[in-house]
Amino acid sequence: MSNPEDSGMEDNGGSSATTEMISRTDTEHSLSGEEEGPPNIPPPLPPAPPPLAPFRPAPPAQDDEENYFADDKEEEEEEQEEQDELQEEV
């Protein structure tokens, strides 16, 4: 007959592969430290991002170029009127 180690059968009738699998599982479980070590604590959360700036709508578009410089024209006219008044007084 062949050697019992080569047959894959144990003396108690079970498979040596099953026995090896159980012993590996037990060893891995005992080495993991879950039973004897500190409780499993999740890592801390990253810091929260800074708050976003409040929403501001865009200013209205200036379609007419004439209206775009309207304030400048008004200021020039006022300055011209002031100069005319000063010349009249002199």
C-alpha positions as CSV (number, residue, x, y, z in Angstrom):
1,M,0.0,0.0,0.0
2,S,1.0,3.6,-0.3
3,N,2.1,5.9,2.5
4,P,-0.7,7.7,4.4
5,E,0.8,11.1,3.8
6,D,0.7,10.6,0.0
7,S,-3.0,9.4,0.0
8,G,-4.3,12.7,1.4
9,M,-6.3,10.9,4.1
10,E,-5.8,11.3,7.8
11,D,-6.0,8.4,10.3
12,N,-9.4,9.7,11.5
13,G,-10.8,9.4,8.0
14,G,-10.8,13.1,7.2
15,S,-8.9,14.7,4.3
16,S,-5.5,16.2,5.1
17,A,-6.4,19.1,2.8
18,T,-9.4,20.0,4.9
19,T,-7.3,19.8,8.1
20,E,-4.6,22.0,6.6
21,M,-7.2,24.6,5.5
22,I,-8.7,24.7,9.0
23,S,-5.4,25.1,10.7
24,R,-4.4,27.9,8.3
25,T,-7.6,29.8,8.9
26,D,-7.2,29.4,12.7
27,T,-3.6,30.7,12.5
28,E,-4.5,33.7,10.3
29,H,-7.4,34.6,12.6
30,S,-5.3,34.4,15.7
31,L,-2.5,36.5,14.1
32,S,-4.8,39.3,12.9
33,G,-5.1,40.7,16.4
34,E,-8.8,41.3,16.2
35,E,-9.6,39.4,19.4
36,E,-6.8,40.6,21.6
37,G,-5.9,44.0,20.2
38,P,-7.7,47.4,20.5
39,P,-11.1,47.7,18.8
40,N,-11.2,48.4,15.1
41,I,-11.3,52.2,14.9
42,P,-11.9,53.9,11.5
43,P,-9.3,56.5,10.4
44,P,-10.2,60.1,11.1
45,L,-12.2,62.0,8.5
46,P,-10.4,64.6,6.3
47,P,-11.0,68.3,7.3
48,A,-14.1,69.9,5.8
49,P,-13.5,72.1,2.7
50,P,-13.9,75.9,3.2
51,P,-17.4,77.3,2.6
52,L,-18.1,78.6,-0.9
53,A,-18.5,82.4,-1.5
54,P,-22.1,83.6,-1.8
55,F,-23.5,83.6,-5.4
56,R,-23.5,87.0,-7.1
57,P,-25.3,87.4,-10.4
58,A,-23.3,88.8,-13.3
59,P,-23.8,92.5,-14.1
60,P,-26.1,93.2,-17.0
61,A,-24.4,93.2,-20.4
62,Q,-23.8,96.5,-22.1
63,D,-25.2,96.1,-25.6
64,D,-25.2,99.7,-26.7
65,E,-21.7,101.2,-26.9
66,E,-23.3,104.7,-26.9
67,N,-24.8,104.0,-23.4
68,Y,-21.5,102.6,-22.2
69,F,-19.8,106.0,-22.4
70,A,-22.9,108.0,-21.4
71,D,-21.6,108.9,-18.0
72,D,-18.3,110.2,-19.5
73,K,-20.2,112.5,-22.0
74,E,-22.4,113.9,-19.2
75,E,-19.3,114.7,-17.1
76,E,-17.6,116.4,-20.1
77,E,-20.7,118.5,-20.7
78,E,-20.9,119.6,-17.0
79,E,-17.2,120.6,-17.0
80,Q,-17.8,122.6,-20.2
81,E,-20.7,124.4,-18.7
82,E,-18.7,125.2,-15.6
83,Q,-15.9,126.6,-17.7
84,D,-18.4,128.7,-19.8
85,E,-19.9,130.1,-16.6
86,L,-16.5,131.0,-15.2
87,Q,-15.6,132.8,-18.5
88,E,-18.9,134.8,-18.4
89,E,-18.2,136.0,-14.9
90,V,-14.8,137.3,-15.8
